[in-house]
Structure formats: structure tokens, C-alpha cells
Amino acid sequence: MARRGRKRRLELEAEHWRLLAAGVGTVDACKQLGIGRKTGYRWRAENGGLQPDYLPEGSRSGRYLSLLERR
């Protein structure tokens, strides 16, 4: 069965996690990125409130999918 909804924007999600790690709140991070508040909360809930364990785009080979892309 095909996935419904929008394609996941990995670069936005990675920036969201960088902002959270820098101490910015979820609502403020979402406003800065131009995404909905509920999206930010969903990303946090999907990962148990912890940043996912995937490598940044520049440090991994393009041949392999990141953990986030595999989901």
C-alpha cells in the first residue's frame, strides 16, 4: 500500500532538530522554518523526543539510505 500525504522534507526536519538542540522551543522552531506546530510535535513524538540517529547528508555516501529515509 502506498504512503499517503506529503513527501517527507528531510532537510527541514534536520534543521528542526538542529534548532531544538540549540535550545529553541518547538513552536519557535516551527515558526522559523515555516512549518506547522503540529508537524514539529509529530516529529518529536515519532522519535520519543530524541533526535534521530541518522548521519548528516554530507558525511554519508549517497548510495545508502539514512535511517529516516528508510522509515
Contacts in CASP RR format, 6 or more apart in sequence:
PFRMAT RR
TARGET T0000
AUTHOR 0000-0000-0000
METHOD contacts of the structure
MODEL  1
MARRGRKRRLELEAEHWRLLAAGVGTVDACKQLGIGRKTGYRWRAENGGL
QPDYLPEGSRSGRYLSLLERR
8 68 0 8 1.000
10 57 0 8 1.000
10 66 0 8 1.000
10 68 0 8 1.000
10 69 0 8 1.000
11 57 0 8 1.000
12 33 0 8 1.000
12 35 0 8 1.000
13 43 0 8 1.000
13 68 0 8 1.000
14 56 0 8 1.000
14 57 0 8 1.000
15 33 0 8 1.000
16 29 0 8 1.000
16 30 0 8 1.000
16 33 0 8 1.000
16 35 0 8 1.000
16 40 0 8 1.000
16 43 0 8 1.000
17 43 0 8 1.000
17 51 0 8 1.000
17 52 0 8 1.000
19 25 0 8 1.000
19 28 0 8 1.000
19 29 0 8 1.000
19 32 0 8 1.000
19 33 0 8 1.000
20 26 0 8 1.000
20 29 0 8 1.000
20 44 0 8 1.000
20 51 0 8 1.000
21 51 0 8 1.000
24 32 0 8 1.000
26 37 0 8 1.000
26 40 0 8 1.000
26 41 0 8 1.000
26 44 0 8 1.000
27 37 0 8 1.000
29 40 0 8 1.000
30 36 0 8 1.000
30 37 0 8 1.000
30 39 0 8 1.000
30 40 0 8 1.000
52 67 0 8 1.000
52 68 0 8 1.000
53 67 0 8 1.000
54 66 0 8 1.000
54 67 0 8 1.000
54 68 0 8 1.000
54 69 0 8 1.000
55 66 0 8 1.000
57 66 0 8 1.000
60 66 0 8 1.000
END
